[in-house]
Amino acid sequence: MINRLAYAAVRGCPAALLAAWILFAAGAAGAAGTEPDWPCVQRLVPQVSAGMVWAGPPLDEAPDWRSDAEVEELATELADRRVPLEEAQSRVEAFAEGLDDDKDRRLTMLFAGILDRVNAERNTVIRGIRRYAHRQQELASRIESTLAELDELPDNGTPEQEARRRELSERNVWDTRIYEERERSLTYICETPVMLEQRVFALGRTIQNFLE
């Protein structure tokens, strides 16, 4: 499909289409060596493991973070990326300073909850990215099909053929525009799993500073 679209673009298809296809090919190249339905340049990390972001006590030895209502509520709030990281870190500090003898236990539970919540959100985002990529592939196939039909229509054909050419050309312009807009959005969306990974790492570092 890459060769056919590139060939069609060279033969005089609109520059916007060529640009759109370059973006599509770049996304495919970025996904090479990972999973076929992963369109991002960023490497796919399906789940953030504790070992990647945490150097404190083992999480599997801590009580279930959901068993502590205060920890559960705070973990859920801190994992929310709509809460600025600086604010989240300040709230960790305030929580830690109010703890007594069970500080390490509850802080470990807090991080376990944050990690679980972040991973749940990352999973949702990753599934959304894959659906997004599938829609882009379908649109790229539609663009290719349109180009193939346009290529088959003769120059200076019958009125019916000329009407069909205009219809296909208009559809192709809209499809290409939608494709390009989605590609620009995908660039931002692809950063979200990494941003979440960075968030949980930063919060883990903050929590570890208060462990005894």
C-alpha positions in Angstrom: 0.0 0.0 0.0 2.9 2.4 0.7 4.3 2.0 -2.8 1.0 2.5 -4.5 0.1 5.6 -2.6 3.6 7.1 -3.1 3.4 6.3 -6.8 0.0 7.9 -7.1 1.3 11.0 -5.3 4.2 11.3 -7.7 1.9 11.1 -10.6 0.2 14.3 -9.6 -2.1 13.7 -6.7 -2.5 16.7 -4.4 0.4 17.6 -2.2 -1.8 17.3 0.9 -2.3 13.6 0.1 1.4 13.1 -0.3 2.0 14.8 3.1 -0.7 12.7 4.7 0.8 9.5 3.4 4.3 10.5 4.5 2.8 10.8 8.0 1.1 7.4 7.8 4.3 5.8 6.6 6.3 7.4 9.4 3.8 6.1 11.9 4.1 2.6 10.5 7.9 2.9 10.6 7.8 4.0 14.2 5.7 0.9 15.1 8.1 -1.5 13.3 9.5 -4.0 15.6 6.8 -3.5 18.2 3.1 -4.5 17.6 1.4 -4.2 14.2 -1.5 -2.1 15.7 0.7 0.3 17.6 1.2 3.5 15.7 3.3 5.6 18.0 7.0 6.3 17.8 7.2 5.9 21.5 7.9 2.3 22.5 4.9 0.4 23.8 5.1 -0.4 27.5 1.9 -2.3 28.2 2.1 -1.8 32.0 4.3 0.1 34.4 5.8 -2.4 36.8 6.8 -1.5 40.4 10.4 -2.3 39.6 10.5 0.5 37.0 9.4 3.3 39.3 9.7 2.2 42.9 12.7 1.5 45.2 10.8 1.3 48.4 9.4 -1.7 50.4 7.9 -4.5 48.3 4.3 -3.6 47.2 3.1 -7.2 47.4 3.9 -7.3 51.1 1.8 -4.2 51.9 -1.9 -4.5 52.9 -4.4 -3.8 50.1 -4.5 -0.1 49.6 -8.3 -0.3 49.2 -8.6 -1.4 52.8 -7.7 2.1 54.0 -10.3 4.6 53.0 -8.1 7.6 53.3 -5.3 6.0 51.3 -7.7 4.9 48.6 -9.2 8.3 48.2 -5.9 10.1 48.1 -4.3 7.5 45.7 -7.2 8.0 43.3 -6.9 11.8 43.4 -3.1 11.8 43.0 -3.2 9.4 40.0 -5.5 11.8 38.2 -3.4 13.6 35.6 -5.7 16.6 35.7 -4.2 17.3 39.1 -0.9 19.2 38.5 2.1 17.2 39.5 3.4 19.9 41.9 0.0 19.9 43.7 0.0 16.1 43.9 3.5 16.1 45.4 2.5 18.8 48.0 -0.4 16.6 49.0 1.9 13.6 49.4 4.1 15.7 51.7 1.1 16.9 53.8 -0.1 13.3 54.1 3.3 12.0 55.1 3.8 14.6 57.7 0.6 13.7 59.4 1.5 10.0 59.8 3.0 8.4 62.9 4.5 4.9 63.6 2.8 3.3 60.6 4.2 5.8 58.1 6.1 3.4 55.9 3.2 1.0 55.7 0.6 3.6 54.7 3.0 5.4 52.3 3.7 2.1 50.6 0.0 1.4 50.3 -0.4 4.9 48.9 2.1 4.3 46.1 0.6 0.9 45.4 -2.8 2.6 44.9 -1.3 5.3 42.6 0.4 2.7 40.5 -2.7 0.6 40.1 -4.8 3.7 39.2 -2.2 4.9 36.7 -1.9 1.5 35.1 -5.7 1.3 34.7 -5.7 4.7 33.0 -2.8 3.8 30.8 -4.6 0.6 29.7 -7.6 2.7 28.7 -5.4 5.1 26.7 -3.5 2.3 25.0 -6.7 0.6 23.9 -7.9 4.0 22.6 -4.7 4.5 20.6 -5.1 1.1 19.0 -8.7 1.9 18.0 -7.5 5.2 16.6 -4.8 3.5 14.6 -7.3 1.0 13.1 -9.5 3.9 12.0 -6.5 5.6 10.4 -5.6 2.4 8.5 -9.2 2.1 7.3 -9.1 5.7 6.1 -5.8 5.1 4.4 -7.2 2.1 2.6 -10.2 4.2 1.5 -7.8 6.9 0.1 -5.9 4.2 -1.7 -9.1 2.8 -3.2 -10.2 6.3 -4.3 -6.9 6.9 -6.0 -7.1 3.5 -7.7 -10.5 4.3 -9.1 -9.4 7.8 -10.2 -6.4 6.3 -12.0 -8.8 4.0 -13.9 -11.0 6.8 -15.2 -10.0 8.1 -18.6 -9.1 11.8 -19.2 -11.8 13.6 -21.0 -14.3 10.8 -20.5 -18.0 10.7 -20.7 -20.1 13.1 -18.7 -20.8 10.3 -16.2 -17.1 9.5 -15.9 -16.3 13.2 -15.4 -19.0 13.5 -12.7 -17.6 10.4 -11.0 -14.1 12.0 -11.1 -15.3 15.1 -9.4 -17.1 13.1 -6.8 -14.0 11.0 -6.0 -11.8 14.1 -6.0 -14.0 15.9 -3.5 -14.2 12.8 -1.3 -10.4 12.4 -1.5 -9.9 16.0 -0.3 -12.1 15.5 2.7 -10.6 12.1 3.6 -7.1 13.5 3.3 -8.0 16.5 5.5 -9.5 14.2 8.2 -6.5 11.9 8.0 -4.1 14.8 8.5 -6.1 16.2 11.4 -6.2 12.8 13.1 -2.4 12.4 12.6 -1.8 15.7 14.4 -4.0 14.6 17.3 -2.3 11.2 17.4 1.1 12.9 18.0 -0.3 14.3 21.3 -2.2 11.1 22.2 0.9 9.0 21.8 2.6 11.0 24.5 0.0 10.3 27.1 1.2 6.8 28.3 4.7 8.2 28.7 3.4 11.2 30.6 1.5 8.8 33.0 4.6 6.7 33.4 6.6 9.9 34.3 3.9 10.9 36.7 3.9 7.7 38.7 7.8 7.7 38.8 7.8 11.3 40.1 5.2 10.5 42.8 7.1 7.4 43.7 10.3 9.4 44.3 8.4 11.9 46.4 6.9 9.2 48.6 10.2 7.5 49.0 11.7 10.7 50.4 9.4 10.3 53.4 10.1 6.7 54.1 12.1 5.9 57.3 
